[in-house]
Amino acid sequence: MIHELSSNTVAIITGASSGIGRATALALAGKGSRLSLLARSESDLSEVVEEAKARGASDVRYFACDVRDESAVDRAVVATLDGFGRIDVLINSAGLSLNGEVDGYSLEDWRAVIDTNLTGTFLTCRAVVPAMKRQGGGQIINISSGAGRNGIKEMAAYCASKFGVIGFTESLALEVRNQNIRVSVLLPGSVATDFSRVAKRAGGARTEAAREIGYSMTAEEVASVIVAMLEQPDQAWMSEVTLRPLNLELRRTRI
Ligand SMILES: NC(=O)c1ccc[n+]([C@@H]2O[C@H](COP(=O)([O-])OP(=O)(O)OC[C@H]3O[C@@H](n4cnc5c(N)ncnc54)[C@H](OP(=O)(O)O)[C@@H]3O)[C@@H](O)[C@H]2O)c1
């Protein structure tokens, strides 16, 4: 039987204020799901809440939460359980990159990237897994990157964090697979979001978009793949998905 998303589904999405997280929230809203949205920007989150309600989400709550903050993550998960009574899905999309050569890269920027992308993923997973075990199952998708398989110059911290997300996800997945919890990792290539615009060089100066938007997928395309990963047959586990833009020339003219 295919596991279908519905108004019974409760999903926590981190990084829901923007990009892939926001698009995933709206895609799950279209399935009528109940949503718990996490990010730091309360004003952006409240806009996504309104959009999600308009798309058909049966209930939406949001929590201004820095995923680096252990107690803030635990509070958001407890509040989600109090409000909805269960957690079926966790999507970890919160992330950032601060770019710069290792020679000259600050420890502060290193910690910001590792703590957000890797430790944040650990903290949210640790907080939801006990509830998923109690209720007899659940699904977690952690978003790594193509940069989780290949080193990229000036992105050492980001690559280290995303390599780490893959190792963490594979290990957790083996710990919980016999409790009907599917833990998967998604490795997207370039996606046209604010991510590359937000990425800055260590030292403070913002860079132009790091990549040609014409070579990117859209956040909505990634979200539709996330929905497909969630709607697998009960006994099938899509453990890892690598996603790349297909026709680069076509992309150039379309976006
Ligand atoms: N775009 C790409 O080309 C690409 C490719 C491969 C993988 N990815 C990965 O996909 C994920 C989503 O990226 P995106 O492209 O959607 O970027 P985005 O549009 O910049 O979104 C990033 C999200 O992460 C949230 N965030 C950042 N730091 C946070 C923190 N400390 N605590 C809580 N939330 C935090 C941001 O919200 P606030 O600022 O409001 O907190 C925002 O909602 C990231 O993990 C990224 O590494 C992106």
The ligand as a Gaussian input file, in Angstrom:
#p B3LYP/6-31G(d) Opt

LIG

0 1
 N       19.780000      26.175000      -3.341000
 C       20.635000      25.252000      -3.716000
 O       21.241000      25.320000      -4.793000
 C       20.846000      24.024000      -2.848000
 C       21.488000      22.917000      -3.420000
 C       21.691000      21.788000      -2.619000
 C       21.276000      21.776000      -1.299000
 N       20.661000      22.884000      -0.778000
 C       20.242000      22.823000       0.617000
 O       18.843000      22.970000       0.680000
 C       18.481000      23.523000       1.939000
 C       17.544000      24.694000       1.704000
 O       18.229000      25.694000       0.984000
 P       17.456000      26.755000       0.075000
 O       18.074000      26.703000      -1.273000
 O       16.001000      26.584000       0.235000
 O       17.976000      28.112000       0.762000
 P       17.225000      29.376000       1.393000
 O       16.144000      29.837000       0.460000
 O       18.304000      30.330000       1.756000
 O       16.556000      28.777000       2.715000
 C       17.315000      28.435000       3.841000
 C       16.377000      28.277000       5.007000
 O       17.136000      27.888000       6.167000
 C       16.712000      28.694000       7.264000
 N       17.788000      28.803000       8.233000
 C       19.072000      29.191000       8.039000
 N       19.764000      29.171000       9.188000
 C       18.889000      28.744000      10.144000
 C       18.989000      28.498000      11.539000
 N       20.153000      28.700000      12.212000
 N       17.895000      28.053000      12.209000
 C       16.737000      27.846000      11.560000
 N       16.581000      28.053000      10.240000
 C       17.640000      28.504000       9.547000
 C       16.336000      30.045000       6.631000
 O       15.398000      30.736000       7.431000
 P       15.754000      31.930000       8.442000
 O       16.817000      32.763000       7.808000
 O       14.421000      32.621000       8.597000
 O       16.187000      31.245000       9.693000
 C       15.631000      29.561000       5.372000
 O       14.285000      29.250000       5.653000
 C       19.797000      23.904000       2.634000
 O       20.120000      22.907000       3.571000
 C       20.792000      23.913000       1.515000
 O       22.095000      23.617000       1.977000
 C       20.423000      23.998000      -1.521000

